[in-house]
């Protein structure tokens, strides 16, 4: 069997490309290679099943031995050995010249060899596609990170476990949907191209809509549209989709990311914290059969209920210093500076406390822990706390030092929302290009009346990282954002980015 090196070049004995006229248009009635291996475990060494099966996939290894040849055929369900004989396998000489990575369809009997290997005794086979480029070293896969992320199609075949990780991601998303559907939430789709960038504090991507002669924005969040649906009578609504934020790259950030947002009428942030716990616990149960998992060689117990603590309390607990929001701003700035956190010209106690929390506290929380009751200055879409006007009813679950979601008692008062928008617009005019602008369509919707509601946003990529014991977001994105080859920097350079929003 001819093989290829890591550059994709074939050796001197490589076969000629298969003429397209010899490639069939279909190869039907196939059975998964992994399914065959499981369903016929009962066969004893040397036994045949008498069952003829069609299998298809890539040839990943080969051991020609004169008039006998063994190969590994791999598909997305697993792999099985191919057992070919010179006397009975059609076109045997061509079979042993197959290249590593070629796609073939095989028809043969399901057998177990005398050495105990579950196999297909190849009667006939057809080429399905040539692998004109290689998959790296057949024993060690592809280790170059750039190749792995830029050529995921190679990574999926060459490296054990990569495909399984993305199948796990699919199961996480299915679990999230199932949990919400069982609770009578309705899945919807809202615009990705939006006339205004709203729903979060972030820098948007801008594009020009030629037919409308206007600039539009890739959405940074679906929040405002989903709330308009609550106004319209969708009392439980959710969306799982892509959001976009024109910001940096790091092991925890990708400009294009997947979010789950859900809104429930007649609920508050405590109810939504309960829902987050259920969503995460169910996804863990789906993947691992338990809510006690391992991450970074450390136990992580995701079993509800999770501990809940206010931001001010957890800051004092971790730093040993009190940061009461009613203390003098200059005094709070001094305390932050003593901890090594320079807050610049921050004019409010809330922003100072939030800065200390984000820099020193959050990364040290193993969790799961709900951090509750945020300063009002950093939460423009959240309802004022029922017991303290300096706070809002916002909760952030933190796991392994990462904010994986947020939950709110939603702001439903149109007059208060307008005041918040105006304040944000003033910050934008002063140079903050992540601040929001006034969204008159949303304000008009609120004036029709929005009932008390709770909302959540869950970063699906970060949740997948936690549930699959992964520490770089690129490993759970099939095609992560990468710098153009002419602009590459090292990983350290790309990691020099800190985003206030945890979900991207």
N, C-alpha and C positions, 0 to 999 in steps of 0.2 A: 504494500500500500504506500503510495507516495504521500509525503507530508510537506508542510509549509513551515517556514520559520516565523518568528514574531513580527517580522515586517510584512508578512503576507506573500513573500516570494516563494514560488514552488521550486522543488529541486529539479535536477536535470532529467529525471525520469518521469516528470509529471505528465499526466494524460492531457490530451487536447480537450478544450471545452466541449461539453455535450451540445450537439446541434439542437436548436430549439424545436425542431420537428420531432425529436425523440423525447421531449418532455411532455408527459400527459397533461391534459387540462384538469384532471381530477384524479384522486386516489381515495376511493370511498370505503365505507364500512370499517374504518380503523378502530382499533382498541388501544387505549393508553398503555405505554410500556410499563409504567408503574402499576397499572391496574392488573395487567397480566401477571406481574411478579407477585402481587398479593393474592390474586384469586386462585393461583395454582401452587400455593405453598405446600399443599399436601402431597405433591408428587415426590416419590422416592428417587434417589440417585439412579440414573440409568433408565428411568421410566419415561414413556411418552404419554401424552394425554389423548391422542387421537383427534384433537381439536385443531382445526386450521384457522389461523388468525391473520389479519392484516395489521401491521404496525408501520408507523412512519415517523421520521425524525432525522436528527443529524447523526452522522458517524463520528464518534468522538475518540475512539481508540481502536487499534487493530493489531492482531498478532497472526499474520500469515505464517503457516508452517507446512510448506509443501502443498499437498493436495487438501489440506484442512486450513480453514481460516476462522479466527474468532474476532469479533468486533463488538464494540459497545454502541448501541443505538439509544439516543436520549431524546425524549420529548418533554413537554411541560409537566407530565405526571410522574416522571422518573426515568429510569433507564433499564434496559434488558440486554442480555448478551445475544449476539447473532452467531450462529454456528453454521458455517458453510462448508460443504463437501464438494471436491472437484468433480465427483461422479454424478452428483444429483442436483447441484445448484446451477441454475441457468446462468450462462455468461460468467462463469467462475473467474476466468482470467481477468475480466474487466472489474469484477467485484474486488479483487485484491489490489487493484490499482486506484481504488477510491481515495480521495484526498480527505484529510482531517477537516470535518465541518460540512462535508457534502450532505445534502438532504436526499434520502432515498425512501421508497416505499417497499415493504417486504411482505411476502406471503409465505407462511410456513407453519409447521406443527409446533405447538407449545410442548416443550420437553424439559426434563432436568438431566444435565449431563452426568456422567459417571462421577465427576468431581463435585457434583452437587450444585452446579450453576443453573439457575432458571434461564432458559434460552428459547429462542426461536430457531428451529432447524430450517434454514432457508431453502425453500423450493424455487421461488422466483423473486425477482426484484426489479424495480425500475428507478432510474434517476429522476429526482424531482427538482433539484437545483444544485448548481456547482458552487462550491466555496472557493472563489478566486482569490480571496484574501484569507490569511490565517487567523487563528484565535490565540496566538501566543504559544508559550510552552505547554504541551499537552498534559504535563504532570503538575505544573505549578500555576497554571492560569496566567492572568495578566495582573501585574502588581503596580504598574505605572498609574498613578492616580489620574493624571490628565487623560490617558487613554480610556480609563474606566468611566470617567464622567462625560467625556466628549463622545465616546462611542459605546453607549450603554448596551447596544445590541451585541457588542463583543463581550462586554462584562457579564451579561446575563448567561451566556453560554460558557465562558471560560472559567468563571469563578463559582465555586460551590457556595450555595447559600444565598446568592444575590437574588435569584428568582424567587426563592422562598420568602425573602424579606418583603418583596413587593406583593406577593400573594397575601402575606400577613397584613400589609397596609390595606389591601382590598377588603379583607375581613373586618378590619377596624371600621372602615367606612360603612360596610354593610351592617355592623352591629349598631353604630350610631343611628342609622336610618331606622332599623328595626325597633330600637328602644323608643324613638320618637313616634313612629307610626303606631306602636302599641298604646301610646298615651294620647292618641287621637290628634297629633299634630299633622298638619297638611304641608307637604313639600311644594314649593313654588320656585319660579325663576323670575328674577328681576334684572333690569338692564345692567350690562357690563359697561357699555358706553353711556356716560351720563353728562348732562349739560353743566352740572356743578359737581365739584369734588367734595362730598360731605360724608358724615358718619364717623369720622375719626380725625385726629390731628396727625396728618402725614402729608408728604410732598407727592403729588400725583404725576402720572404720565399724561402728557397732553398730545392729542392728535387733532387733525383738522377734518371736519365732516364736509366734504366738497358739496354735496347736494344741498346742505343747509347753510353753507357759507359761514360756518361757525366752528370754534374750537370746542371739542368735547374731551372728556377725561375717562381713562380707564378707572373703574371704581376702586376706591380705597376701602369701601365697606358697603354692604347692602342695607345697612341699618335703617336709613330714612324711608326707603321704599317698603321695607317689611313693616315698619310702624304704620305707614299709610294703609297697608292691608288690614292691620288690626282695627284701624278706624273704620275700614270698609266692612268689618264683620268677620274677618278670619281670626277667631279668638285664639287659636293655637297654630302658629305658622313657622316654617323653618326653610332654610336654604343651605345647601352645601355647594360651594363654588369657589372660583378663583377671585382673589383680590390682588391689587397691584399697588406697590408703593415705591416711588422712585428714589430709593435710598441705597445704602451700601450692602456689601456682601460680608458674611461672616459664617462661622460654623453654626450659628443659630438663626441666620437671616437669609432670605432669598426674596428678591423684589416681587416675584410672582409666587403666591402661596395659596393654600386651600383653607377656607374658613367654613365653620358651621355657625350660623346665627339662628337663634330661635326666640320667639316672643310668645308670651302667654298672658292673656287677659286675666284680671282679678288675682294676680300673683305679685309677690314682691321679691326682693333680692335674696331673702332667706329661702324661699321656695325654689328659686333658680339655682342656688348653691346645692340644694338637695338633688336637683335634676342633674347637675354636673357630676356629682358623686355617683349617681346611678349610671350615667352614660359611661364614665371612665371604668367603673367596676365591672359593668357588663362587657365592655370591650376587653378588659383583662381576662375575664372569665372565658370569653370566646377564644382568645389566643392561647391561654395557658392552663385553663381548667381550674384556676384559682385566682384570688385577688391579692395574694402575697407573691410578689415576683422579685427578681433580682435585677438591679441596675448598677453598672459600674462596680460589680463584685460586692454589692451591698444590698441588704434586704429592704424592700419597699412594700409596705402594707397599704393597699388601696381600699381596704374594706371600710365601707361607711359605718358610722358617721366620722367625718374628719374634724380635727380641732379647728376652732374659730377664734380669732384674736384680732383686735383693732390694730391699725397701722401704728398708732402712737404707742400702744403697749408692746408690740414686737420690736419697735425701734429701741425702746428703753431696755427690753429684755436682752437684746443682742449687744447693744453698745454700752449699757450700764449708765446711760445719761438720759435724763428726762427731756422731752421735746414737746411740752404742752403748747397747743396751738394758740393759747391766750397769752403766752409769754411775749416779752418784748422782742421785736424782730431783730434788732441789733444783737441782743443777747443770744438768740437762737443762731444767728450767723456766726457768732464767736464760738459757740459750742460745736457747730459743724466744722469750722476751721480747725479746732483742736483735734477733731477726729480725722483730719486730712481731707475733708470735703470742702472745696471752695465753691461757694454758691453765687459768686459774682454779684450782680446787682439785683438779685431776687428781692422783691419788695413785699412778699407775704410770707407769713409763718408756714402756710400750707405748702408752698413750693420748696421751702427749705427742708421741711420734714420729708417731703417726697423725695428730694434729692439724696438725703442721707439714707433713706430706706432703699432706694434703687442702687446706690453705690455700695453700701456696706452690709445691708441686711438681707435683701432678697437672695443674693448668691449663696448665702450660708444657711438657707432654709432647706432641709431635706424633705420634710413634709410626709404626706400631703397636709397642707395647712391652708385654711381660708384666711386671707388678710382682708379685714373688713373696714368700712367707714373711712373713706378717703377724704382729703381736704377738698373743699368745693372748687378751689382754683384750678385743679387739674382734671376736672370731670365735667365738661360743658353740657353733656346730654343726660345727666343723672339727677334724680330727684333729691331735694334737700332732705337730710336726715330728720326723721320725725321728732328726735329729742335734742338735736344740736345743730343750729343753723350754720356752723362753720364746717360741717361735714356733709357728705352725700352718702346715699345708700348704695355703695359699690363694694363688691367683694371679688378678690382675685385669688384663685387657687394656685398655690406654688408647690411644685414637685421637683425635686433634685435641683433646686436653685433656679428653676425656670417658671415664669408665669405661663401657664398653659391655657388659660381661659379668663374670662371676666363675666361678671353677672351684675345686674343693676335692678333697682327699682326705677323704672323709666320715668323721665320727666314728661309729664302730659299736659302741663299748664302752658298754653300758647303765649301768654304774656311773659312768663318767666323764661321760656325758651327764646323768645325774641330778645330779651335783655342779654341772655348768654351769647346768642349769635352776634349781637352788636358789639359786645366786649371782645369776642373772638376777632371780629372784623377790624376792630381798632388795633389789636395786636398784629394782625396781618399787615395793616397799613404802616405799622411801625417797623416792619421788616421781618416778621415771623412768617415764613412762607409755608409753614405747616398748620397755621391756624385756619379755622373754618371761615366761611363767608355766610351771609344771610341767605337762607333757602326759603324763599317766599312760598313755593309750592308745598313744602313740608309744613310751614306755619299755617297755611290755609287749611291743610288737612287736620291739624290739631284743633283748629277753630270749629270743626264739625263735631268734635268731642272724641277723646280717646280715653277709655276706661283705665283705672289703675292696672298697670302691667309690669311684668318682669321680663328681662331679656338676658340672653347669654351669647357669648362668642367664644368658640373653642378653636384654637389653632390645630388643625388636623395633622399637620406635619410634625409639630412639636409633640403632640400626644403620641403619634406613631414612634417618634424617637424614644420616648420613655418606655413604651410597651415592647419595643424590640431591642432595648439595650443598645441604643445607637447614640453617638455623641456629636455627629456632624450632620446637619440637615441635608447635605448633598446625598447622603447615603439613602435617604428615604424619598428622594425626588428622582423620578426616572430620568428627567432631563433638566438638571439644575442650570441656573444662570451662570455663565462662565465668561470671563474676559476674553475678547478677541485674541487670537494667537499672537498678534503683533503688540498687545498691551499687557501681557501676562506679568503678574507680580507673584511673590511667594505667599504662602498661606498666612504668615504672620502679618504681612501688609494688609491682606484682605480682612483680617480679623479685627482691625482697628476701627470697628464700627459699633456704636451703641445706639439702639433704637428704643425709644420710650414705650412704643407699643409692643406687647409681648407676642403678638399673634402672627407676625410676618416672618 
